[in-house]
Amino acid sequence: MKKGGSFFWGVFLGTIAGLIVGMIFSTKKEEKIKNILEKKTEELRDNLQEIGNRIGKKVHKIKSDFESKWKKNKIEKMDQVEDELGT
């Protein structure tokens, strides 16, 4: 009986030790994973902000170009109409 009891206690203590070691390493792993995810999330946010700024600048340039061409075309049309009317 003594051998069976020793085996049981060995399994029991080994399980407890494994759980403790697993908990210690899992928290370190979780922190490491959390840090990696935070870093990647921050990089993604920065990249999206940069892309948004680029798109905003391009839209502003397209708008400005369109407005200047519109005004130029409008003035040319007005000049044509004035020439046709003789005023």
Secondary structure, DSSP 8 states (H G I E B T S, - for coil): -HHHHHHHHHHHHHHHHHHHHHHHHHHHHHHHHHHHHHHHHHHHHHHHHHHHHHHHHHHHHHHHHHHHHHHHHHHHHHHHHHHHHT-
